[in-house]
Structure formats: structure tokens, C-alpha cells
Amino acid sequence: MAIKLKFVVPRIHAQMALDLLGRPYWGQYDAGLAEWLKNAKDEYIRGDVPDDESYIVLHLDQRGKTMARTVFECIDFGGTNAQAIEDALMTWCDPSAAGQGRDVATFGGHGNGGKFHMRDNFQRSYFITYSQGKLTVMGFDRSKNKNYGLDSHYIDRPVKPGDAIRMAGIDERILPEVMRRKWASRKVEDIHFTVVRGVGVIFKQRNWKGGGGAFIKKFLQHPQAKTALARSITSWVLDGKIVQDRLLPPEIESKEGYEDPRPYEIPGVLDLDGTPIPLTKDGSSAGRLTLRVAKEPFARRGEEAVLNSIDVVGKVGTIATYHILELDVRNLQGSAFIYGSCQCPVLEDFRENDRKHLIKSDPTNAVLRFVADKVDELSNEIAAEAAKDADKQADAVTDYFNKVLNRWKNKFLQQIMIEVPVGGETGPGIGPLTGGNGAGPDPGPNGGAPVGSGGQKTVTVPGATSGSGPDGGGTGPDKKDTSRYPTVMISGQDKDPTTGQILTLDPAQDVVYQNAQHARLNIWWINAQRPLAKRLRAEGAAKSRWRDYLFQRYIDIITTYAIEQNWRPETKPQDVTQWVQDIVGKLHDSASEDTSMQRLLFEDIPDNIDEPEQVSQELPPTSVGKTRVKA
């Protein structure tokens, strides 16, 4: 049978499709404002306006005191007309929309981001533009099923400049001085503008409190805003007052010895699991990866963590961003200092609508693997550099102290350890202080070591209340790799079980350090490369000041570990305060009663220690299937 198809125009439920496409922008006001900023800069690019004359005003007005009266504005001084709005702004998913018929490289991609911000994040939003003496108004109305359109009264309507400014609701006091002087003429040829305004925010934002400082900091760090800010003169206005004349992306100070960026040419053919992946037709260079090293490690959480990323850069702006932890990077401690950019033209074909990540493909995966390998290469160099500065003179003494402290720590934890009936994938449960929870996938407020999952348990500890936890406390599928107690190691002298190499940390990294791999194995590191630690150990590793420093770090670790094990969604600050008081008191009492700890803390110890006995870091395994409570 011969089959002959009659093709039809695709039918689509427009509103549902727009809801699906726009969902990544819901509540993302920093990302939405970045889209408005890029659109404003594109207007200047199409008009061949130099970067140092590309003035843009961003305004957050919260004087209305309510979400319904909160206003966002983005003002540029380009201006356009009704035909351009019909052809580009009112069309969705058009890859040529930003260029508007011109063969120029623009920040805009599919012509969606700015419109989705207007459509989904405000009760009402307007696009008001004035050019060549004509005013045009387009807008969205959430109460009308998020529909949009032109105001029939203002479609290229001739209007005097002063009237246009008034109708657009522009407060000239918030404009850059150079534009105020120019507009003072009130000549048609001097006045042209576009105002994009959102009225009535839909999603509540906590970081707008306190003068909006947290919001603008987050905005400045947004990958989609950085390049457009660098190529424009964008001012920030809050509640009708100019706060900053020019916004610029954050400057990151370089680590000493790494002031110059590290460039890497991307080969025209990359290997992906044994398969060659061509990126260029003739095998020539496919682009360049540029890595930089910051003076301080980036925060692992919070707003600044986004800077620890690789931006994938297109012809003009960023088309995707990958946090270092999203790459297959092995050296997590060294990579905490690294950021950079990757320019690879073939990746332009794989950008997604929200420009967060690239569409998965062989070229995408091959390039990201290449990036991860180079990040690891530089991370290893950073770690090796740190290792050169490490002080090895007191390793033996410090190792002995650490064994004593580990043994004491395990003995202490065993005293508050509750064993529960187990079977299959379950194991010992931990119930410090108030009897709590062996952490599951979410170990607690500080991201500590997960002990695994087990069955439900009820814990009774002398002097404490009983409690139960749905996650149990067994070691679960990872029980062969995860210690039942926290294992404490000293950086610069102990080998990292995840790599087999000595782990040397940077002086700027945490006093007590853990990365994601260590957290899974319940390993905690005392950073012996911190300035105070190095100085105390240099004064004499056998002296009481260094011993006391190690003891205090153990208190930090055990206290943090105990809090994480007891954390519940309903936990209150006063609960944590009581836990800290309880655990520190118990630790001090235990140390004063332990013979080895008395020697470590109070006796004079020679620089060269002849260990009187083998010190074990682990207690013997206890019987399975029994419940034991310290009487």
C-alpha cells in the first residue's frame, strides 16, 4: 500500500505551551531582569551605539509597601516602533527575533526570556517605546489569562516628547545626568526610549528586604547579566533614588602566582568513551577554554557559590553555565578556587531556552569532559603548590595526638551510641544527646556526613529525652565505606582515602574541612595549613598550645556531628543551644576522666614520642541484634 500523507500546520495549546516554556523563569526575578538588560543592550547593538554610550537604568520601586504595588523597570534610550514589536516582540521562539533582520551578534536568543518575565512574574507588565516622535504601548495582563497585545490608542501615535515622557511615567530624576541634559531640549531627535515595566510581583522574595542589597548582589553574579553589564553603563535605582551610577560584574582577586589566566585550545576532535567526536569539519581548533584561579576558595553554599562556575560563551553572551560541582571533577578542594569561560561555536546549536545548561549531546558531553579534565589538571597543580608549603616536621607527634584523640572520640561516642535490631541493609543507629537520627540523604543544617538509612528507632539516653527518626541510623547500601563514627584526619600528613594521596589544603579553606566525597565517608579534616594552626605547630607540636588546638577542633567536629544527627525539620534555635551546652559539658567531663587525654592535655610530652601502646582509631565491632544503653 502506498502511503501519501497530507501535512498540516502544527496545532498547539498556546497558553499551556507558554506555561511550560516559561516555568524556569517563575519567581526568578534576577534572571528576568538579566533578560531585560540583554534586550536593552541588543537595541543599542542594532543601532550601532558604542558600549560607553549604552545607558540603561534598572529600578526596583518598593515604596508601595506591598507585593501588588512593587514595580520593576528597565529603561534604555534606544526606542523602536510598532512594526518591530509586531515582527519580533510578539512572536515566540524565533531565533532571529533579537537581530530583527540585521546580521549582527546579539545577546538575545529565541526571543523568549524577557517576555516570559513580563508574562509570568507580574500582575501587569508594559513595553512602552518612543521613537521619531511616535509612542507605542504593548503589554501583558495576568488577570486576562496572561494575554498580551498592543494598546490600540498607542500604535505609532504621534506625541510630543514631553507628553511621551509623562505618559510613560518616567521619573527623569533617576536618569543618568548625560541623558537628563540631552532630554532638557525636548527635541524629537534627542528623545527616544523604551521602558519595560512590571507591576505587582507574583512570587514573594525574601532577599529584597534590607534595601534590596542582597537582590542586586545576586543579580550582579548572574551569568546572564555579567557580559551585558560589562558592555553597557547600567545604573541601579532603588525606590526612586540612584544607588549606583554603574553596575559591574564582581571582580575576583587572583591567587598569588596565578594572576594570568590559563588558556587551553579545544581540539577539533575529542574522545568520548573511546569514540571520536568531531567538533569542526577540518579538525582545526574548536574553541578555547580559559580558567582562572581566585585568591580565596568560593563558598560551597549561598549566593557566591555561583561564581565557582564555567560560563559557556556564545557569539556575544553566556549560553550556559556549569557549576564546578556539576562537572565530573575529582579534585574538589583545588577546584574550589577555579572559575572561567569556554568558547566553542559548535555548542551554539545546543543552547536551551533558559540558558542554564546545554542540551545533552555527544559534542556537549565531549566538551564538558574536556573542561572537567582541565579543571582537574589545574586543581592538582594548586594542591601540589599547597603541599610545598606544608610543614612536615611534626607529623609523627601530631599523628600520635590524633590517634589518641580519635580513640577518645570513639569511646565517647560509644557511650551515647544506641544499637538497634538490624537486618538486611540496616545497621547501628546513633542517638547523641536527645536521641536522634542517623542522617539520611539530608544530614542536617551543615551538610555533614550521611550515615545511611535504616529502620525506625526509639532512643533512650540517660539524662535526655527519647526520640524517634523515620530515617533510622543504619549504614545502608554504603555501610562498607562509611564509618559508624566520624574519622578525623590531619591535612598535610594523612592520605585521602578517596585519592590515595596526601591531602594538603589551602590556608584559606575551612578550619574543619569536608567535601562531598568526605561527607559520604564520614571523614573530617583538621586543616593544618590554616595560619594559626601552622604557627602553633611551628612553635612546637609537642607543646600544650598545639595539643589544645587539636582538642578544640575535635570538640567542634563532635558537636557539629551530634547536632546533625539530631536535626529535625521542627528543630528550634533554643534546641541547638541546649545540645551544644550538653555535648560540650559531656566532652569536657570525659576528657578530664580519660587517662590518655589527661596525659595529652596536662603532661609535658617530649618532641619524639615512643608510643607505649598501639593506638587504634576504631573500637571493636559490637554484637548485632542487641540493644545497649549506658546505665
Summary of the structure (lengths in Angstrom):
residues: 631
radius of gyration: 30.5
end to end distance: 85.8
largest distance: 98.1
contacts: 2025
relative contact order: 0.08
helix: 36%
strand: 19%
